[in-house]
Amino acid sequence: MKVYAIDTLAEPKNSPFREYAGLYANDTVWKFIVAPKCEGFMGIPRENTWKIQNFYIDKPLAPVPNFFHIGAGAFVCDEKSREIAGEAMEMSGEFLPIRIDGKKGEYWIYNITNCINVVDLKKSKWRKFGPGPDDRMMEQPAFFASRFGEETLFKIPEDRATIMYCSEFTGDHDDGEFKAVVERHKLTGLKFEPIWTDEK
């Protein structure tokens, strides 16, 4: 088994641009997103209180990806990526509709709500930042492979659910694993950073 951190700042291939077009919004949108008790997208469901928000593309000449970077521990997906990778995504989170100025079609912020207890605290690497026993930050998580279910997208409470992860058991897109499906269909905008494996 392997675990990857999901990075939304992938570099486009065969392009003079060093990054894909990203999404931005005004302060009112961000105040709504980081409202009290929500703090962005930190493993907390937002579907019941969500209102459609407006975003805009910051660099309109840059390549437009299937998955947009917005920061805040989430990403935006287009219709194609939801259709292709939606099954894996639906098991682990929710789709919150948004509008993108000047773009036709439907777009959603994908919010991972599958925040699970899978971290091996003893084998994980930590960095101290104060004198107290809890004054530490996780630098490198280690995991209990036996605690994972079918969902391949997840977050963990040990990093305040700010990082998006995906697990890989077979690496076969036919098994519906998110990373394998994204790579098989060449969906753009994401890269996967390996952070842990239980292989010797």
LINZILIN-V582414 format. One line per field, one symbol per residue. phi: phi as a letter, one per 30 degrees, with the letter a starting at -180 (. if undefined). A space follows every 50 residues. Layout:
phi: ???
This chain:
phi: .bbbdccccdcddhbdddbddccbaddddddddceeichibcicdbedcd beccbbddbdddecddccdbiiibbcccddddddcddddddbabccdbcc eicdjcbbdccdcdcbcbddddddcbbdbadddcdbbdcbdcbcddddcd dccabbddcihcccbbcbccicdddideeddeddchdcjcbccdbabcdd
